[in-house]
Amino acid sequence: MGTLRFPESKAKSMASVLRWPLLLVALAATSCAPNTPIAESQYRAKLVGGWQGTVGDMKETISFRSDGGFTSQVRPRGFISNTLSQGVTGTIGGTWAIEGKVITLTITSAENERLRNKTTTSTIESFKQNELVIKSASGETSTFIRDI
């Protein structure tokens, strides 16, 4: 079998065409920089979306909406809870606000009546594109990873 050969001008043209997609992929990979800290001025916009973390002995998923609302589900940690989602213990909803590094959650709906109409705050210790580390008012630190 013979080797497929292109005229030199066609080969250069093909190399040029192939170079652009590679350049675009390289630029996209470097612009995403998930480990770059988020500027405090961008906290509100970048917080919007879904997050997963562990708080104490509970797994938590929380979704911050751009309209200032949030929904959170809390469940115990453990093999069955983590693999089969059998341990769902509650859904909490309400509003959120951020001022500087302080996130304030006001709970307006909860399956547990004792939590309704409560307010809690946490301070952002570190905020990257896909990782949020917060410290609660009681001093407990929790890490949340962005849902992708």
Phi, psi and omega per residue, in radians:
M1 nan 2.437 -3.110
G2 -1.517 2.838 3.117
T3 -1.498 2.370 3.112
L4 -1.347 2.154 -3.130
R5 -2.187 2.481 3.082
F6 -1.923 2.632 3.015
P7 -1.017 2.625 -3.054
E8 -0.957 -0.722 -3.120
S9 -1.153 -0.657 3.125
K10 -1.217 -0.687 3.115
A11 -1.085 -0.753 3.116
K12 -1.133 -0.700 3.128
S13 -1.104 -0.752 3.123
M14 -1.138 -0.718 3.125
A15 -1.082 -0.691 3.119
S16 -1.137 -0.739 3.133
V17 -1.116 -0.733 -3.126
L18 -1.238 -0.477 -3.102
R19 -1.165 -0.658 -3.086
W20 -1.092 -0.838 3.114
P21 -1.061 -0.670 3.119
L22 -1.125 -0.704 3.110
L23 -1.118 -0.742 3.121
L24 -1.109 -0.722 3.098
V25 -1.097 -0.757 3.136
A26 -1.104 -0.741 3.116
L27 -1.152 -0.704 3.125
A28 -1.112 -0.714 -3.118
A29 -1.147 -0.669 -3.113
T30 -1.403 -0.424 -3.104
S31 -1.395 -0.321 -3.113
C32 -1.359 -0.506 3.071
A33 0.315 1.293 -3.078
P34 -1.147 -0.288 -3.116
N35 -1.674 0.055 3.123
T36 -1.384 2.245 3.114
P37 -1.072 2.527 3.091
I38 -1.470 2.371 3.090
A39 -1.189 2.462 -3.123
E40 -0.950 -0.597 3.134
S41 -1.146 -0.290 -3.128
Q42 -1.822 0.036 -3.072
Y43 -0.935 -0.848 -3.064
R44 -1.032 -0.831 -3.114
A45 -1.192 -0.697 -3.064
K46 -1.383 -0.321 3.127
L47 -1.289 -0.457 -3.101
V48 -1.042 2.292 -3.141
G49 2.286 -2.997 -3.094
G50 -1.723 2.514 -3.115
W51 -2.401 2.625 3.072
Q52 -2.274 2.412 3.115
G53 -2.805 -3.065 3.107
T54 -2.147 2.256 3.114
V55 -2.188 1.966 -3.076
G56 1.082 -2.179 3.133
D57 -1.725 0.260 -3.050
M58 -2.095 2.489 2.970
K59 -1.504 2.461 -3.130
E60 -2.341 2.380 2.922
T61 -2.029 2.384 3.134
I62 -2.409 2.423 3.122
S63 -2.122 2.065 3.082
F64 -1.663 2.148 3.118
R65 -1.655 2.702 -3.129
S66 -1.187 -0.333 3.123
D67 -1.440 0.077 3.121
G68 1.585 0.131 3.092
G69 -1.721 2.785 3.049
F70 -2.498 2.726 3.013
T71 -2.357 2.359 -3.124
S72 -2.338 2.464 3.011
Q73 -2.080 2.350 -3.096
V74 -2.125 2.368 3.088
R75 -2.581 2.723 3.133
P76 -1.183 2.689 3.056
R77 -1.460 2.732 3.094
G78 2.576 2.873 -3.062
F79 -1.022 -0.904 -3.101
I80 -1.130 -0.798 3.132
S81 -1.061 -0.750 -3.080
N82 -1.285 -0.604 -3.058
T83 -1.636 -0.562 -3.074
L84 -1.998 -0.022 -3.125
S85 0.960 0.614 -3.120
Q86 -1.422 -0.276 -3.019
G87 -1.740 0.459 -3.140
V88 -1.045 2.154 -3.074
T89 -2.009 -0.215 3.106
G90 3.056 2.645 3.060
T91 -2.066 2.343 -3.117
I92 -2.178 2.464 3.101
G93 -2.434 2.828 3.114
G94 2.933 -2.587 -3.126
T95 -2.105 2.735 3.097
W96 -2.324 2.664 3.078
A97 -2.529 2.706 3.105
I98 -2.348 2.343 3.066
E99 -2.361 2.014 -3.038
G100 1.124 -2.119 3.139
K101 -1.799 0.097 -3.055
V102 -1.760 2.138 3.069
I103 -1.741 2.252 3.102
T104 -2.010 2.203 3.071
L105 -1.920 2.237 3.043
T106 -1.948 2.059 -3.059
I107 -1.527 2.092 3.141
T108 -1.914 -0.335 3.092
S109 -2.497 2.391 3.123
A110 -2.797 2.538 3.080
E111 -1.154 -0.566 3.081
N112 -1.580 1.948 -3.054
E113 -1.018 -0.507 -3.119
R114 -1.114 -0.373 -3.111
L115 -1.535 -0.341 -3.098
R116 -1.088 2.518 3.114
N117 1.098 0.427 3.061
K118 -1.753 2.696 3.073
T119 -2.175 2.431 3.106
T120 -2.378 2.650 3.120
T121 -2.245 2.662 3.027
S122 -2.464 2.664 -3.142
T123 -1.903 2.333 3.100
I124 -1.287 2.111 3.082
E125 -1.575 -0.652 -3.105
S126 -2.711 2.420 -3.134
F127 -2.462 2.000 3.057
K128 -2.083 2.998 -3.075
Q129 -0.860 -0.768 -3.049
N130 -2.100 0.243 -3.125
E131 -2.531 2.285 -3.135
L132 -2.216 2.134 3.090
V133 -1.975 2.138 -3.116
I134 -2.164 2.711 3.076
K135 -2.105 2.172 -3.118
S136 -1.303 2.940 3.103
A137 -1.072 -0.436 3.123
S138 -1.507 -0.023 3.063
G139 1.669 0.033 3.135
E140 -1.448 2.318 3.138
T141 -1.735 2.358 3.126
S142 -2.325 2.526 3.108
T143 -1.951 2.311 3.098
F144 -2.067 2.452 3.114
I145 -1.954 2.367 -3.130
R146 -1.142 2.370 2.996
D147 -1.189 2.349 -3.125
I148 -2.003 nan nan
